[in-house]
Amino acid sequence: LEKLRVSRLPSIVVVVEGRVIHYRGSMHPLSAKSLRVFARDVIPNTFLFKLSNHDGLRRFVDQWRYYNK
């Protein structure tokens, strides 16, 4: 925990490409929306595939099924 610079528990941290990023929002109460926003903001766009329509979703699911047999 020292290497991640965690000073209190519970703590939420993300390590992306060797960089430690701490969740600074309120832990009490922790909302799913604030956690999603945190994850969306800290994960690089190159790691995520954005689905903008139903056809894109269908292609994504079909590829997932093919590669996860």
PDB file of N, CA, C, O and CB in Angstrom:
ATOM      1  N   LEU A   1       0.810  -1.203   0.000  1.00  0.00           N
ATOM      2  CA  LEU A   1       0.000   0.000   0.000  1.00  0.00           C
ATOM      3  C   LEU A   1       0.851   1.265   0.000  1.00  0.00           C
ATOM      4  O   LEU A   1       0.442   2.293  -0.541  1.00  0.00           O
ATOM      5  CB  LEU A   1      -0.920  -0.001   1.194  1.00  0.00           C
ATOM      6  N   GLU A   2       2.021   1.192   0.598  1.00  0.00           N
ATOM      7  CA  GLU A   2       2.902   2.363   0.603  1.00  0.00           C
ATOM      8  C   GLU A   2       3.331   2.739  -0.810  1.00  0.00           C
ATOM      9  O   GLU A   2       3.380   3.919  -1.156  1.00  0.00           O
ATOM     10  CB  GLU A   2       4.135   2.100   1.469  1.00  0.00           C
ATOM     11  N   LYS A   3       3.642   1.736  -1.622  1.00  0.00           N
ATOM     12  CA  LYS A   3       4.093   2.014  -2.985  1.00  0.00           C
ATOM     13  C   LYS A   3       2.991   2.659  -3.823  1.00  0.00           C
ATOM     14  O   LYS A   3       3.270   3.414  -4.755  1.00  0.00           O
ATOM     15  CB  LYS A   3       4.568   0.726  -3.655  1.00  0.00           C
ATOM     16  N   LEU A   4       1.740   2.357  -3.483  1.00  0.00           N
ATOM     17  CA  LEU A   4       0.616   2.965  -4.193  1.00  0.00           C
ATOM     18  C   LEU A   4       0.202   4.295  -3.579  1.00  0.00           C
ATOM     19  O   LEU A   4      -0.717   4.948  -4.072  1.00  0.00           O
ATOM     20  CB  LEU A   4      -0.567   2.018  -4.203  1.00  0.00           C
ATOM     21  N   ARG A   5       0.869   4.695  -2.516  1.00  0.00           N
ATOM     22  CA  ARG A   5       0.583   5.935  -1.793  1.00  0.00           C
ATOM     23  C   ARG A   5      -0.837   5.974  -1.251  1.00  0.00           C
ATOM     24  O   ARG A   5      -1.512   7.003  -1.302  1.00  0.00           O
ATOM     25  CB  ARG A   5       0.812   7.125  -2.696  1.00  0.00           C
ATOM     26  N   VAL A   6      -1.279   4.828  -0.726  1.00  0.00           N
ATOM     27  CA  VAL A   6      -2.597   4.751  -0.104  1.00  0.00           C
ATOM     28  C   VAL A   6      -2.445   5.143   1.351  1.00  0.00           C
ATOM     29  O   VAL A   6      -1.701   4.512   2.102  1.00  0.00           O
ATOM     30  CB  VAL A   6      -3.221   3.323  -0.244  1.00  0.00           C
ATOM     31  N   SER A   7      -3.158   6.192   1.745  1.00  0.00           N
ATOM     32  CA  SER A   7      -3.025   6.688   3.112  1.00  0.00           C
ATOM     33  C   SER A   7      -4.217   6.344   3.987  1.00  0.00           C
ATOM     34  O   SER A   7      -4.158   6.498   5.207  1.00  0.00           O
ATOM     35  CB  SER A   7      -2.831   8.175   3.099  1.00  0.00           C
ATOM     36  N   ARG A   8      -5.313   5.874   3.367  1.00  0.00           N
ATOM     37  CA  ARG A   8      -6.493   5.515   4.154  1.00  0.00           C
ATOM     38  C   ARG A   8      -7.221   4.363   3.476  1.00  0.00           C
ATOM     39  O   ARG A   8      -7.108   4.155   2.268  1.00  0.00           O
ATOM     40  CB  ARG A   8      -7.439   6.733   4.327  1.00  0.00           C
ATOM     41  N   LEU A   9      -7.957   3.634   4.268  1.00  0.00           N
ATOM     42  CA  LEU A   9      -8.745   2.521   3.757  1.00  0.00           C
ATOM     43  C   LEU A   9     -10.201   2.758   4.110  1.00  0.00           C
ATOM     44  O   LEU A   9     -10.450   3.322   5.175  1.00  0.00           O
ATOM     45  CB  LEU A   9      -8.249   1.165   4.329  1.00  0.00           C
ATOM     46  N   PRO A  10     -11.169   2.380   3.317  1.00  0.00           N
ATOM     47  CA  PRO A  10     -10.986   1.814   1.979  1.00  0.00           C
ATOM     48  C   PRO A  10     -10.521   2.877   0.993  1.00  0.00           C
ATOM     49  O   PRO A  10     -10.725   4.073   1.199  1.00  0.00           O
ATOM     50  CB  PRO A  10     -12.287   1.175   1.486  1.00  0.00           C
ATOM     51  N   SER A  11      -9.898   2.417  -0.071  1.00  0.00           N
ATOM     52  CA  SER A  11      -9.376   3.304  -1.106  1.00  0.00           C
ATOM     53  C   SER A  11      -9.607   2.666  -2.465  1.00  0.00           C
ATOM     54  O   SER A  11      -9.583   1.443  -2.602  1.00  0.00           O
ATOM     55  CB  SER A  11      -7.866   3.601  -0.884  1.00  0.00           C
ATOM     56  N   ILE A  12      -9.828   3.494  -3.451  1.00  0.00           N
ATOM     57  CA  ILE A  12      -9.956   3.015  -4.825  1.00  0.00           C
ATOM     58  C   ILE A  12      -8.839   3.664  -5.621  1.00  0.00           C
ATOM     59  O   ILE A  12      -8.728   4.889  -5.672  1.00  0.00           O
ATOM     60  CB  ILE A  12     -11.375   3.345  -5.439  1.00  0.00           C
ATOM     61  N   VAL A  13      -8.017   2.838  -6.239  1.00  0.00           N
ATOM     62  CA  VAL A  13      -6.932   3.340  -7.077  1.00  0.00           C
ATOM     63  C   VAL A  13      -6.948   2.602  -8.403  1.00  0.00           C
ATOM     64  O   VAL A  13      -7.403   1.463  -8.498  1.00  0.00           O
ATOM     65  CB  VAL A  13      -5.558   3.178  -6.373  1.00  0.00           C
ATOM     66  N   VAL A  14      -6.446   3.272  -9.413  1.00  0.00           N
ATOM     67  CA  VAL A  14      -6.291   2.677 -10.733  1.00  0.00           C
ATOM     68  C   VAL A  14      -4.831   2.841 -11.113  1.00  0.00           C
ATOM     69  O   VAL A  14      -4.253   3.915 -10.947  1.00  0.00           O
ATOM     70  CB  VAL A  14      -7.249   3.340 -11.798  1.00  0.00           C
ATOM     71  N   VAL A  15      -4.239   1.776 -11.622  1.00  0.00           N
ATOM     72  CA  VAL A  15      -2.869   1.852 -12.117  1.00  0.00           C
ATOM     73  C   VAL A  15      -2.934   1.697 -13.632  1.00  0.00           C
ATOM     74  O   VAL A  15      -3.283   0.634 -14.147  1.00  0.00           O
ATOM     75  CB  VAL A  15      -1.944   0.751 -11.458  1.00  0.00           C
ATOM     76  N   VAL A  16      -2.595   2.766 -14.333  1.00  0.00           N
ATOM     77  CA  VAL A  16      -2.637   2.775 -15.790  1.00  0.00           C
ATOM     78  C   VAL A  16      -1.250   3.131 -16.295  1.00  0.00           C
ATOM     79  O   VAL A  16      -0.731   4.216 -16.030  1.00  0.00           O
ATOM     80  CB  VAL A  16      -3.711   3.777 -16.329  1.00  0.00           C
ATOM     81  N   GLU A  17      -0.663   2.198 -17.027  1.00  0.00           N
ATOM     82  CA  GLU A  17       0.663   2.396 -17.615  1.00  0.00           C
ATOM     83  C   GLU A  17       1.669   2.867 -16.567  1.00  0.00           C
ATOM     84  O   GLU A  17       2.461   3.775 -16.817  1.00  0.00           O
ATOM     85  CB  GLU A  17       0.591   3.408 -18.764  1.00  0.00           C
ATOM     86  N   GLY A  18       1.628   2.240 -15.392  1.00  0.00           N
ATOM     87  CA  GLY A  18       2.577   2.539 -14.324  1.00  0.00           C
ATOM     88  C   GLY A  18       2.255   3.770 -13.501  1.00  0.00           C
ATOM     89  O   GLY A  18       2.996   4.097 -12.574  1.00  0.00           O
ATOM     90  N   ARG A  19       1.180   4.455 -13.813  1.00  0.00           N
ATOM     91  CA  ARG A  19       0.777   5.666 -13.096  1.00  0.00           C
ATOM     92  C   ARG A  19      -0.351   5.336 -12.125  1.00  0.00           C
ATOM     93  O   ARG A  19      -1.327   4.694 -12.514  1.00  0.00           O
ATOM     94  CB  ARG A  19       0.334   6.775 -14.086  1.00  0.00           C
ATOM     95  N   VAL A  20      -0.237   5.760 -10.876  1.00  0.00           N
ATOM     96  CA  VAL A  20      -1.252   5.502  -9.853  1.00  0.00           C
ATOM     97  C   VAL A  20      -2.195   6.697  -9.790  1.00  0.00           C
ATOM     98  O   VAL A  20      -1.764   7.838  -9.629  1.00  0.00           O
ATOM     99  CB  VAL A  20      -0.597   5.234  -8.458  1.00  0.00           C
ATOM    100  N   ILE A  21      -3.494   6.414  -9.921  1.00  0.00           N
ATOM    101  CA  ILE A  21      -4.503   7.472  -9.873  1.00  0.00           C
ATOM    102  C   ILE A  21      -5.491   7.120  -8.770  1.00  0.00           C
ATOM    103  O   ILE A  21      -6.068   6.033  -8.777  1.00  0.00           O
ATOM    104  CB  ILE A  21      -5.231   7.643 -11.259  1.00  0.00           C
ATOM    105  N   HIS A  22      -5.689   8.027  -7.827  1.00  0.00           N
ATOM    106  CA  HIS A  22      -6.571   7.813  -6.687  1.00  0.00           C
ATOM    107  C   HIS A  22      -7.961   8.376  -6.961  1.00  0.00           C
ATOM    108  O   HIS A  22      -8.109   9.427  -7.583  1.00  0.00           O
ATOM    109  CB  HIS A  22      -5.981   8.452  -5.430  1.00  0.00           C
ATOM    110  N   TYR A  23      -8.973   7.659  -6.486  1.00  0.00           N
ATOM    111  CA  TYR A  23     -10.341   8.162  -6.520  1.00  0.00           C
ATOM    112  C   TYR A  23     -10.475   9.185  -5.410  1.00  0.00           C
ATOM    113  O   TYR A  23     -10.236   8.871  -4.243  1.00  0.00           O
ATOM    114  CB  TYR A  23     -11.391   7.006  -6.364  1.00  0.00           C
ATOM    115  N   ARG A  24     -10.852  10.403  -5.758  1.00  0.00           N
ATOM    116  CA  ARG A  24     -10.921  11.496  -4.781  1.00  0.00           C
ATOM    117  C   ARG A  24     -12.343  11.798  -4.325  1.00  0.00           C
ATOM    118  O   ARG A  24     -12.550  12.653  -3.464  1.00  0.00           O
ATOM    119  CB  ARG A  24     -10.310  12.746  -5.365  1.00  0.00           C
ATOM    120  N   GLY A  25     -13.320  11.105  -4.893  1.00  0.00           N
ATOM    121  CA  GLY A  25     -14.709  11.359  -4.519  1.00  0.00           C
ATOM    122  C   GLY A  25     -15.032  10.817  -3.140  1.00  0.00           C
ATOM    123  O   GLY A  25     -14.195  10.198  -2.483  1.00  0.00           O
ATOM    124  N   SER A  26     -16.248  11.061  -2.720  1.00  0.00           N
ATOM    125  CA  SER A  26     -16.697  10.615  -1.403  1.00  0.00           C
ATOM    126  C   SER A  26     -16.910   9.103  -1.393  1.00  0.00           C
ATOM    127  O   SER A  26     -17.525   8.548  -2.304  1.00  0.00           O
ATOM    128  CB  SER A  26     -17.995  11.341  -0.999  1.00  0.00           C
ATOM    129  N   MET A  27     -16.403   8.453  -0.368  1.00  0.00           N
ATOM    130  CA  MET A  27     -16.591   7.005  -0.231  1.00  0.00           C
ATOM    131  C   MET A  27     -17.898   6.686   0.495  1.00  0.00           C
ATOM    132  O   MET A  27     -18.342   5.538   0.496  1.00  0.00           O
ATOM    133  CB  MET A  27     -15.405   6.381   0.522  1.00  0.00           C
ATOM    134  N   HIS A  28     -18.508   7.685   1.105  1.00  0.00           N
ATOM    135  CA  HIS A  28     -19.742   7.472   1.877  1.00  0.00           C
ATOM    136  C   HIS A  28     -20.770   8.506   1.489  1.00  0.00           C
ATOM    137  O   HIS A  28     -20.594   9.652   1.902  1.00  0.00           O
ATOM    138  CB  HIS A  28     -19.471   7.533   3.397  1.00  0.00           C
ATOM    139  N   PRO A  29     -21.799   8.240   0.760  1.00  0.00           N
ATOM    140  CA  PRO A  29     -22.040   6.994   0.041  1.00  0.00           C
ATOM    141  C   PRO A  29     -21.332   7.018  -1.319  1.00  0.00           C
ATOM    142  O   PRO A  29     -21.204   8.072  -1.943  1.00  0.00           O
ATOM    143  CB  PRO A  29     -23.558   6.760  -0.142  1.00  0.00           C
ATOM    144  N   LEU A  30     -20.890   5.882  -1.755  1.00  0.00           N
ATOM    145  CA  LEU A  30     -20.230   5.728  -3.049  1.00  0.00           C
ATOM    146  C   LEU A  30     -21.304   5.415  -4.085  1.00  0.00           C
ATOM    147  O   LEU A  30     -22.055   4.452  -3.927  1.00  0.00           O
ATOM    148  CB  LEU A  30     -19.131   4.603  -3.008  1.00  0.00           C
ATOM    149  N   SER A  31     -21.382   6.210  -5.129  1.00  0.00           N
ATOM    150  CA  SER A  31     -22.404   5.964  -6.146  1.00  0.00           C
ATOM    151  C   SER A  31     -21.786   5.293  -7.367  1.00  0.00           C
ATOM    152  O   SER A  31     -20.624   5.521  -7.705  1.00  0.00           O
ATOM    153  CB  SER A  31     -23.097   7.283  -6.551  1.00  0.00           C
ATOM    154  N   ALA A  32     -22.585   4.469  -8.010  1.00  0.00           N
ATOM    155  CA  ALA A  32     -22.128   3.775  -9.214  1.00  0.00           C
ATOM    156  C   ALA A  32     -21.793   4.781 -10.311  1.00  0.00           C
ATOM    157  O   ALA A  32     -20.845   4.584 -11.072  1.00  0.00           O
ATOM    158  CB  ALA A  32     -23.200   2.779  -9.709  1.00  0.00           C
ATOM    159  N   LYS A  33     -22.573   5.860 -10.390  1.00  0.00           N
ATOM    160  CA  LYS A  33     -22.331   6.861 -11.428  1.00  0.00           C
ATOM    161  C   LYS A  33     -20.973   7.534 -11.237  1.00  0.00           C
ATOM    162  O   LYS A  33     -20.226   7.698 -12.201  1.00  0.00           O
ATOM    163  CB  LYS A  33     -23.446   7.914 -11.423  1.00  0.00           C
ATOM    164  N   SER A  34     -20.649   7.923 -10.008  1.00  0.00           N
ATOM    165  CA  SER A  34     -19.364   8.597  -9.781  1.00  0.00           C
ATOM    166  C   SER A  34     -18.196   7.655 -10.050  1.00  0.00           C
ATOM    167  O   SER A  34     -17.142   8.087 -10.516  1.00  0.00           O
ATOM    168  CB  SER A  34     -19.285   9.134  -8.343  1.00  0.00           C
ATOM    169  N   LEU A  35     -18.379   6.376  -9.759  1.00  0.00           N
ATOM    170  CA  LEU A  35     -17.329   5.394 -10.034  1.00  0.00           C
ATOM    171  C   LEU A  35     -17.146   5.181 -11.537  1.00  0.00           C
ATOM    172  O   LEU A  35     -16.018   5.057 -12.014  1.00  0.00           O
ATOM    173  CB  LEU A  35     -17.657   4.062  -9.353  1.00  0.00           C
ATOM    174  N   ARG A  36     -18.260   5.139 -12.286  1.00  0.00           N
ATOM    175  CA  ARG A  36     -18.180   5.018 -13.753  1.00  0.00           C
ATOM    176  C   ARG A  36     -17.491   6.228 -14.367  1.00  0.00           C
ATOM    177  O   ARG A  36     -16.664   6.082 -15.267  1.00  0.00           O
ATOM    178  CB  ARG A  36     -19.584   4.856 -14.359  1.00  0.00           C
ATOM    179  N   VAL A  37     -17.825   7.419 -13.887  1.00  0.00           N
ATOM    180  CA  VAL A  37     -17.205   8.641 -14.406  1.00  0.00           C
ATOM    181  C   VAL A  37     -15.708   8.624 -14.121  1.00  0.00           C
ATOM    182  O   VAL A  37     -14.908   8.987 -14.984  1.00  0.00           O
ATOM    183  CB  VAL A  37     -17.860   9.901 -13.783  1.00  0.00           C
ATOM    184  N   PHE A  38     -15.324   8.206 -12.920  1.00  0.00           N
ATOM    185  CA  PHE A  38     -13.912   8.100 -12.563  1.00  0.00           C
ATOM    186  C   PHE A  38     -13.196   7.141 -13.511  1.00  0.00           C
ATOM    187  O   PHE A  38     -12.143   7.471 -14.057  1.00  0.00           O
ATOM    188  CB  PHE A  38     -13.754   7.629 -11.102  1.00  0.00           C
ATOM    189  N   ALA A  39     -13.770   5.954 -13.705  1.00  0.00           N
ATOM    190  CA  ALA A  39     -13.153   4.958 -14.589  1.00  0.00           C
ATOM    191  C   ALA A  39     -13.055   5.486 -16.016  1.00  0.00           C
ATOM    192  O   ALA A  39     -12.025   5.322 -16.670  1.00  0.00           O
ATOM    193  CB  ALA A  39     -13.957   3.645 -14.567  1.00  0.00           C
ATOM    194  N   ARG A  40     -14.114   6.113 -16.497  1.00  0.00           N
ATOM    195  CA  ARG A  40     -14.110   6.657 -17.857  1.00  0.00           C
ATOM    196  C   ARG A  40     -13.030   7.719 -18.033  1.00  0.00           C
ATOM    197  O   ARG A  40     -12.386   7.790 -19.079  1.00  0.00           O
ATOM    198  CB  ARG A  40     -15.478   7.248 -18.196  1.00  0.00           C
ATOM    199  N   ASP A  41     -12.838   8.537 -17.015  1.00  0.00           N
ATOM    200  CA  ASP A  41     -11.877   9.633 -17.117  1.00  0.00           C
ATOM    201  C   ASP A  41     -10.424   9.183 -16.993  1.00  0.00           C
ATOM    202  O   ASP A  41      -9.540   9.812 -17.573  1.00  0.00           O
ATOM    203  CB  ASP A  41     -12.168  10.655 -16.064  1.00  0.00           C
ATOM    204  N   VAL A  42     -10.158   8.106 -16.248  1.00  0.00           N
ATOM    205  CA  VAL A  42      -8.765   7.707 -16.035  1.00  0.00           C
ATOM    206  C   VAL A  42      -8.267   6.665 -17.033  1.00  0.00           C
ATOM    207  O   VAL A  42      -7.063   6.572 -17.273  1.00  0.00           O
ATOM    208  CB  VAL A  42      -8.604   7.171 -14.645  1.00  0.00           C
ATOM    209  N   ILE A  43      -9.167   5.886 -17.613  1.00  0.00           N
ATOM    210  CA  ILE A  43      -8.747   4.872 -18.581  1.00  0.00           C
ATOM    211  C   ILE A  43      -8.553   5.554 -19.937  1.00  0.00           C
ATOM    212  O   ILE A  43      -9.469   6.215 -20.427  1.00  0.00           O
ATOM    213  CB  ILE A  43      -9.801   3.704 -18.680  1.00  0.00           C
ATOM    214  N   PRO A  44      -7.384   5.406 -20.546  1.00  0.00           N
ATOM    215  CA  PRO A  44      -7.131   6.056 -21.845  1.00  0.00           C
ATOM    216  C   PRO A  44      -8.135   5.616 -22.910  1.00  0.00           C
ATOM    217  O   PRO A  44      -8.571   4.465 -22.933  1.00  0.00           O
ATOM    218  CB  PRO A  44      -5.708   5.748 -22.323  1.00  0.00           C
ATOM    219  N   ASN A  45      -8.488   6.546 -23.783  1.00  0.00           N
ATOM    220  CA  ASN A  45      -9.457   6.256 -24.845  1.00  0.00           C
ATOM    221  C   ASN A  45      -9.012   5.123 -25.746  1.00  0.00           C
ATOM    222  O   ASN A  45      -9.851   4.431 -26.325  1.00  0.00           O
ATOM    223  CB  ASN A  45      -9.699   7.488 -25.677  1.00  0.00           C
ATOM    224  N   THR A  46      -7.710   4.917 -25.878  1.00  0.00           N
ATOM    225  CA  THR A  46      -7.223   3.846 -26.745  1.00  0.00           C
ATOM    226  C   THR A  46      -7.524   2.468 -26.165  1.00  0.00           C
ATOM    227  O   THR A  46      -7.466   1.476 -26.892  1.00  0.00           O
ATOM    228  CB  THR A  46      -5.724   3.994 -26.971  1.00  0.00           C
ATOM    229  N   PHE A  47      -7.845   2.382 -24.876  1.00  0.00           N
ATOM    230  CA  PHE A  47      -8.175   1.107 -24.238  1.00  0.00           C
ATOM    231  C   PHE A  47      -9.648   0.752 -24.403  1.00  0.00           C
ATOM    232  O   PHE A  47     -10.032  -0.402 -24.216  1.00  0.00           O
ATOM    233  CB  PHE A  47      -7.819   1.153 -22.761  1.00  0.00           C
ATOM    234  N   LEU A  48     -10.472   1.734 -24.751  1.00  0.00           N
ATOM    235  CA  LEU A  48     -11.919   1.542 -24.807  1.00  0.00           C
ATOM    236  C   LEU A  48     -12.415   1.593 -26.242  1.00  0.00           C
ATOM    237  O   LEU A  48     -11.878   2.317 -27.080  1.00  0.00           O
ATOM    238  CB  LEU A  48     -12.634   2.599 -23.964  1.00  0.00           C
ATOM    239  N   PHE A  49     -13.451   0.808 -26.506  1.00  0.00           N
ATOM    240  CA  PHE A  49     -14.099   0.826 -27.807  1.00  0.00           C
ATOM    241  C   PHE A  49     -15.478   1.438 -27.605  1.00  0.00           C
ATOM    242  O   PHE A  49     -16.295   0.894 -26.863  1.00  0.00           O
ATOM    243  CB  PHE A  49     -14.188  -0.614 -28.438  1.00  0.00           C
ATOM    244  N   LYS A  50     -15.743   2.562 -28.257  1.00  0.00           N
ATOM    245  CA  LYS A  50     -17.008   3.270 -28.070  1.00  0.00           C
ATOM    246  C   LYS A  50     -18.048   2.735 -29.045  1.00  0.00           C
ATOM    247  O   LYS A  50     -17.820   2.690 -30.254  1.00  0.00           O
ATOM    248  CB  LYS A  50     -16.820   4.792 -28.260  1.00  0.00           C
ATOM    249  N   LEU A  51     -19.189   2.333 -28.505  1.00  0.00           N
ATOM    250  CA  LEU A  51     -20.297   1.848 -29.319  1.00  0.00           C
ATOM    251  C   LEU A  51     -21.301   2.978 -29.466  1.00  0.00           C
ATOM    252  O   LEU A  51     -21.793   3.509 -28.471  1.00  0.00           O
ATOM    253  CB  LEU A  51     -20.961   0.580 -28.688  1.00  0.00           C
ATOM    254  N   SER A  52     -21.608   3.349 -30.708  1.00  0.00           N
ATOM    255  CA  SER A  52     -22.501   4.488 -30.918  1.00  0.00           C
ATOM    256  C   SER A  52     -23.845   4.108 -31.536  1.00  0.00           C
ATOM    257  O   SER A  52     -24.746   4.943 -31.612  1.00  0.00           O
ATOM    258  CB  SER A  52     -21.824   5.498 -31.791  1.00  0.00           C
ATOM    259  N   ASN A  53     -23.988   2.859 -31.977  1.00  0.00           N
ATOM    260  CA  ASN A  53     -25.270   2.450 -32.553  1.00  0.00           C
ATOM    261  C   ASN A  53     -25.457   0.941 -32.378  1.00  0.00           C
ATOM    262  O   ASN A  53     -24.559   0.238 -31.914  1.00  0.00           O
ATOM    263  CB  ASN A  53     -25.347   2.839 -34.058  1.00  0.00           C
ATOM    264  N   HIS A  54     -26.630   0.467 -32.755  1.00  0.00           N
ATOM    265  CA  HIS A  54     -26.961  -0.949 -32.571  1.00  0.00           C
ATOM    266  C   HIS A  54     -26.085  -1.854 -33.432  1.00  0.00           C
ATOM    267  O   HIS A  54     -25.703  -2.938 -32.994  1.00  0.00           O
ATOM    268  CB  HIS A  54     -28.430  -1.192 -32.898  1.00  0.00           C
ATOM    269  N   ASP A  55     -25.764  -1.425 -34.644  1.00  0.00           N
ATOM    270  CA  ASP A  55     -24.909  -2.242 -35.520  1.00  0.00           C
ATOM    271  C   ASP A  55     -23.526  -2.433 -34.908  1.00  0.00           C
ATOM    272  O   ASP A  55     -22.961  -3.525 -34.973  1.00  0.00           O
ATOM    273  CB  ASP A  55     -24.782  -1.590 -36.911  1.00  0.00           C
ATOM    274  N   GLY A  56     -22.986  -1.381 -34.318  1.00  0.00           N
ATOM    275  CA  GLY A  56     -21.690  -1.482 -33.644  1.00  0.00           C
ATOM    276  C   GLY A  56     -21.746  -2.442 -32.472  1.00  0.00           C
ATOM    277  O   GLY A  56     -20.814  -3.213 -32.246  1.00  0.00           O
ATOM    278  N   LEU A  57     -22.844  -2.395 -31.727  1.00  0.00           N
ATOM    279  CA  LEU A  57     -23.026  -3.319 -30.604  1.00  0.00           C
ATOM    280  C   LEU A  57     -23.091  -4.754 -31.109  1.00  0.00           C
ATOM    281  O   LEU A  57     -22.470  -5.644 -30.527  1.00  0.00           O
ATOM    282  CB  LEU A  57     -24.305  -2.972 -29.810  1.00  0.00           C
ATOM    283  N   ARG A  58     -23.834  -4.988 -32.181  1.00  0.00           N
ATOM    284  CA  ARG A  58     -23.975  -6.337 -32.740  1.00  0.00           C
ATOM    285  C   ARG A  58     -22.614  -6.872 -33.185  1.00  0.00           C
ATOM    286  O   ARG A  58     -22.284  -8.022 -32.896  1.00  0.00           O
ATOM    287  CB  ARG A  58     -24.966  -6.334 -33.930  1.00  0.00           C
ATOM    288  N   ARG A  59     -21.814  -6.049 -33.889  1.00  0.00           N
ATOM    289  CA  ARG A  59     -20.480  -6.479 -34.329  1.00  0.00           C
ATOM    290  C   ARG A  59     -19.593  -6.808 -33.131  1.00  0.00           C
ATOM    291  O   ARG A  59     -18.864  -7.799 -33.146  1.00  0.00           O
ATOM    292  CB  ARG A  59     -19.819  -5.386 -35.193  1.00  0.00           C
ATOM    293  N   PHE A  60     -19.657  -5.977 -32.100  1.00  0.00           N
ATOM    294  CA  PHE A  60     -18.854  -6.207 -30.902  1.00  0.00           C
ATOM    295  C   PHE A  60     -19.220  -7.537 -30.246  1.00  0.00           C
ATOM    296  O   PHE A  60     -18.336  -8.317 -29.892  1.00  0.00           O
ATOM    297  CB  PHE A  60     -19.041  -5.055 -29.904  1.00  0.00           C
ATOM    298  N   VAL A  61     -20.507  -7.799 -30.083  1.00  0.00           N
ATOM    299  CA  VAL A  61     -20.957  -9.043 -29.450  1.00  0.00           C
ATOM    300  C   VAL A  61     -20.583 -10.240 -30.313  1.00  0.00           C
ATOM    301  O   VAL A  61     -20.152 -11.268 -29.790  1.00  0.00           O
ATOM    302  CB  VAL A  61     -22.482  -9.015 -29.207  1.00  0.00           C
ATOM    303  N   ASP A  62     -20.741 -10.120 -31.627  1.00  0.00           N
ATOM    304  CA  ASP A  62     -20.377 -11.227 -32.518  1.00  0.00           C
ATOM    305  C   ASP A  62     -18.883 -11.539 -32.438  1.00  0.00           C
ATOM    306  O   ASP A  62     -18.500 -12.709 -32.419  1.00  0.00           O
ATOM    307  CB  ASP A  62     -20.765 -10.895 -33.965  1.00  0.00           C
ATOM    308  N   GLN A  63     -18.041 -10.515 -32.390  1.00  0.00           N
ATOM    309  CA  GLN A  63     -16.597 -10.737 -32.250  1.00  0.00           C
ATOM    310  C   GLN A  63     -16.281 -11.366 -30.906  1.00  0.00           C
ATOM    311  O   GLN A  63     -15.438 -12.258 -30.818  1.00  0.00           O
ATOM    312  CB  GLN A  63     -15.826  -9.419 -32.410  1.00  0.00           C
ATOM    313  N   TRP A  64     -16.948 -10.909 -29.866  1.00  0.00           N
ATOM    314  CA  TRP A  64     -16.728 -11.454 -28.526  1.00  0.00           C
ATOM    315  C   TRP A  64     -17.057 -12.946 -28.510  1.00  0.00           C
ATOM    316  O   TRP A  64     -16.304 -13.745 -27.953  1.00  0.00           O
ATOM    317  CB  TRP A  64     -17.584 -10.697 -27.477  1.00  0.00           C
ATOM    318  N   ARG A  65     -18.177 -13.317 -29.119  1.00  0.00           N
ATOM    319  CA  ARG A  65     -18.563 -14.733 -29.157  1.00  0.00           C
ATOM    320  C   ARG A  65     -17.536 -15.559 -29.925  1.00  0.00           C
ATOM    321  O   ARG A  65     -17.199 -16.670 -29.515  1.00  0.00           O
ATOM    322  CB  ARG A  65     -19.953 -14.896 -29.797  1.00  0.00           C
ATOM    323  N   TYR A  66     -17.041 -15.024 -31.030  1.00  0.00           N
ATOM    324  CA  TYR A  66     -16.079 -15.744 -31.856  1.00  0.00           C
ATOM    325  C   TYR A  66     -14.779 -15.987 -31.095  1.00  0.00           C
ATOM    326  O   TYR A  66     -14.243 -17.095 -31.124  1.00  0.00           O
ATOM    327  CB  TYR A  66     -15.800 -14.968 -33.146  1.00  0.00           C
ATOM    328  N   TYR A  67     -14.272 -14.972 -30.420  1.00  0.00           N
ATOM    329  CA  TYR A  67     -12.975 -15.079 -29.747  1.00  0.00           C
ATOM    330  C   TYR A  67     -13.047 -15.748 -28.383  1.00  0.00           C
ATOM    331  O   TYR A  67     -12.008 -16.126 -27.841  1.00  0.00           O
ATOM    332  CB  TYR A  67     -12.377 -13.719 -29.592  1.00  0.00           C
ATOM    333  N   ASN A  68     -14.228 -15.907 -27.812  1.00  0.00           N
ATOM    334  CA  ASN A  68     -14.369 -16.491 -26.472  1.00  0.00           C
ATOM    335  C   ASN A  68     -15.113 -17.816 -26.495  1.00  0.00           C
ATOM    336  O   ASN A  68     -15.977 -18.065 -25.654  1.00  0.00           O
ATOM    337  CB  ASN A  68     -15.088 -15.524 -25.554  1.00  0.00           C
ATOM    338  N   LYS A  69     -14.780 -18.658 -27.449  1.00  0.00           N
ATOM    339  CA  LYS A  69     -15.431 -19.974 -27.540  1.00  0.00           C
ATOM    340  C   LYS A  69     -14.932 -20.894 -26.467  1.00  0.00           C
ATOM    341  O   LYS A  69     -15.368 -22.042 -26.388  1.00  0.00           O
ATOM    342  CB  LYS A  69     -15.200 -20.604 -28.903  1.00  0.00           C
TER     343      LYS A  69
END
